[in-house]
């Protein structure tokens, strides 16, 4: 008789454990399914990024003589200088297979980026080839897009994101070469290459 009770308790305990495991499995499956399909967004225009979602760099590359912004999530602190360095690395192999290229020349060392309000200056290393008009547009648009995210994150943006981007003025200097200037006004919208 004693043996029967222990067996009943054990069977009841095992059934309870199975029910708990089944409930946990269903909860895990529901969580996995609900996390799928987070839509991508354009350039962040105002406010702080949602908790747990990192802001994205928008790097401008070229496909068939057209500038295209490509979103890129990068770990670490978000800043304009890092966006410029990533841009000069060029498109990765996946983007290259999609026909994206760059007109920016290779750099011997990282560029120096300085901000003064809406005006940003980029000093490229001595010996860098002068930038083509398209290369200057790539650099200017990437900086303008990064500035929107930085301003939104710091709360220092004075207007909407598009105003912040279009008011960005970029001066590029290469020691021994004349300066080049670009403006965020000429940048395409937040359309991205897929």
C-alpha positions, -999 to 999 in steps of 0.1 A, spaced: 0 0 0 28 24 9 44 16 -24 12 25 -43 10 60 -27 46 68 -35 40 57 -70 9 79 -73 28 109 -58 57 104 -82 33 100 -112 15 132 -102 48 150 -98 60 139 -132 27 150 -148 31 184 -131 67 187 -144 56 178 -179 28 204 -178 54 231 -166 78 221 -194 51 222 -220 40 257 -207 77 269 -209 81 255 -244 49 273 -256 61 306 -239 95 303 -255 79 296 -289 56 326 -286 85 349 -276 106 337 -306 77 343 -330 69 377 -316 105 389 -320 106 383 -358 98 410 -383 111 441 -366 108 466 -394 138 487 -404 135 524 -401 149 554 -419 174 579 -404 164 587 -369 149 622 -370 142 631 -334 142 618 -298 163 591 -282 167 556 -296 145 530 -281 161 510 -254 179 480 -267 179 492 -303 212 507 -315 212 536 -339 224 528 -374 251 544 -395 239 553 -429 269 551 -452 266 563 -488 280 542 -516 276 543 -553 257 520 -577 255 530 -614 264 566 -607 237 569 -580 243 576 -543 226 550 -521 225 551 -483 231 517 -466 222 511 -430 249 495 -409 247 485 -373 280 488 -356 288 480 -319 305 507 -298 299 544 -293 281 561 -322 300 592 -336 306 610 -368 343 601 -369 335 564 -368 310 568 -396 337 585 -418 362 557 -411 336 530 -420 328 548 -452 364 549 -463 367 512 -457 343 508 -486 314 484 -491 318 449 -477 317 418 -499 279 414 -496 273 450 -507 299 446 -534 279 416 -548 249 440 -549 269 463 -572 278 490 -546 312 506 -550 330 537 -537 348 566 -553 367 574 -521 404 568 -523 422 545 -498 437 563 -468 471 557 -452 457 567 -418 424 577 -403 409 611 -411 404 638 -385 369 650 -381 360 682 -362 325 697 -357 316 734 -352 279 736 -352 265 728 -386 300 730 -401 321 699 -400 357 696 -413 375 665 -424 412 665 -428 425 636 -449 461 623 -446 488 640 -467 492 623 -501 455 614 -504 442 618 -539 418 647 -544 381 637 -541 359 635 -572 325 652 -570 308 618 -563 334 609 -535 327 643 -519 290 636 -520 295 602 -504 314 618 -476 291 648 -471 259 627 -471 274 601 -447 284 629 -423 250 646 -426 232 614 -418 255 606 -388 250 642 -375 212 636 -374 216 606 -352 243 622 -330 221 653 -325 190 632 -318 209 611 -292 224 642 -275 192 662 -276 211 691 -292 192 690 -325 176 724 -331 152 713 -358 139 682 -375 163 656 -387 160 666 -423 168 702 -414 198 690 -394 210 670 -424 204 696 -451 221 724 -430 253 703 -426 283 719 -443 314 698 -449 349 711 -456 374 685 -467 411 694 -466 441 674 -478 475 690 -469 490 704 -501 457 702 -520 430 728 -522 399 724 -500 366 709 -512 332 718 -498 299 700 -498 265 705 -483 238 681 -470 212 699 -491 222 678 -521 219 644 -504 192 619 -514 166 610 -488 168 581 -465 163 555 -493 186 526 -487 200 498 -508 186 465 -500 
